Amino acid sequence: MGHRLTKIYTRTGDDGTTGLGDGTRVAKDNARVEALGTVDELNSALGLLLTESLPPEVVSALTGIQHALFDLGAELSIPGHRIVSDRRTDELESQLDRWNAELPPLKEFILPGGARPAALCHLGRSICRRAERRVYSLSRLEPVSPAALRYLNRLSDLLFVLARLLNQAAGSGDVLWQPTPRDEPGS
């Protein structure tokens, strides 16, 4: 195991910079820091979701995802470093297929809501989409592992399906979008 934090504040970031894992100092609004921070925010949202009463299989899956997101954060903190492999995406796809098979086909758009665990899952999904956008933005400036982008894309899909599954388990069902009726011409 690497270094342990013995002192939480260092004052080195008071000038608007932060240190990457390789020791490089960059601006706190650097694209890499934005990507890394959003992945961390996603991990925190999943931690909040894990405070809910969830089935053991869901707890196990989300805990594994949190570890994978920490690996992704480590990868993003060191330019050129690779940790996340396509194996992680394959695992998500297998889980996604199992959970989706338990749900009725979706014929309508759904709103992010329903039971509290499902709503928290939707929150995680939307943060995941933002993390994917931030990592993609970084990839336009510096090399980023395509596996990382695939992982985040599939994770948002999994969180969408999990939200539906959690609503079903709570007896809430999907919250269907009701489009606002358009005003009729001439009225």
Buried (B, 14 or more C-beta within 10 A) or exposed (E): EEEEEEEEEEEEEEEEBBEBBEEBEBEEEBBBBBBBBBBBBBBBBBEEBBEBEBEEEBBEBBEBBBEBBBBBBBBBBBBEEEBBBEEBBEBBBEBBEEBBEEEEEEEEEBEBBBBBBBBBBBBBBBBBBBBBBBBBBBBEEEEBBEBBBBBBBBBBBBBBBBBBBBBBBEEBBBBEEEEEEEEEEEE
